[in-house]
């Protein structure tokens, strides 16, 4: 049926299935005689076993979704993976999606592929409207494709950074719709930034006949992000949305899914990919989804949401204990932020030092964001880089409840964060006292010191 099985398969069944696919490829035929430049020969038995002898990759030179005559098994693997992934995207909330394919590139390069496909449809366009999000790969995806990003600063509403819809429309009128390749919006993001106002952006895109590409990097795991995409497509225009395999399906980095509501446009993107492609990301996600089954994946989504509420409540308690506060970001369903005002006021270096302390204590993924950092990416200077705004009111720490997180992860993180905050506050106070003594010294005492 081309759908994810309700209940997961055991490992031996999955391996049997993959071996059946592999013996359909010509390089595994007993009497095969290969005289071409690419015959699926592998020097290492270990490498062959690692790939289940599915060596030919996916697609043909002109289309990543095309069938290879001498690699029926690999081609079937490709078709099945895309079909199963489409089923999961529908299950996760985007019910009206019509087509998708797995591409062996991470999210940034997959976005670039989308932009390059649009170039042929809009040859005069040179700008991409981009509500600011401080993440390098999605910014560089536009530069790499040869377009000029038009950065739309976010609006501060309470603690949240939200899409400035009025600024987007004003910029479209100023540049001219025909000169704009697309609007490039974002769903999943680090708090205090929240998902873009997709419905409003989709309506603007429909009204001005401008394509709309959504960076949904780790949004498949969030029912809210998927609902925004579904609603955006219902009321306006969304041409494609791109999501990472590793972030949403717990597989190694190296793949993404490009999906959309217009089957022919998604096919155009797949044909834009030059040459054949690695089957590894497709193989990884197919094995994972066959192992989990639809029920197993739904359970992971449920657990992630439960852990988000647990992390939120416990982080709030910890923040209160340290005279800080959990920033109020109700529109962000994955990421949380806790203020670091006390550290920031005592010592600028203490904020970044907290990040180092957490990392050396084996806390990965937590981001510590100081005030006022400046970063230049491809000749564009971002003020307040990492905070998604030029002047966010305070320094803060990020933590996320992503798919696969366990209660133990949350508890250990909070325990280590508590210790680090106590240590940082002690060191900050020491530094403050030393500075006060130093400032009160006379010139003679300073020389003696």
Secondary structure, DSSP 8 states (H G I E B T S, - for coil): --S--SS---HHHHHHHHHHHHTTBGGG-TT----SS-----S-HHHHHHTTT--S-BSBTTBTTS--TTBHHHHHHHHHHHHHHHHHHHHTT-TT--EEEEESS-HHHHHHHHHHHHHHH-TT--EEEEE----HHHHHHHHHTT-EEEEE--EEETTEEE--HHHHHHHHHHH-GGGEEEEEEESS--TTB----HHHHHHHHHHHT-EEEEE-TTTTT-HHHHHHHHHHHHHS---EEEEEHHHHH---SS-EEEEES-HHHHHHHHHHS-S-B-SHHHHHHHHHHHHHHHHHHHHHHHHHHHHHHHHHHHHHHHHHHTT--B---TT-SSEEEEE-HHHHHH-HHHHHHHHHHHHHTT--S-EEE-TT-EEEETTEEEETTTTTSTT-SS-EEEEE--TT--HHHHHHHHHHHHHHHHHHHHHHHHHHHHHHHHHHS-HHHHHH-
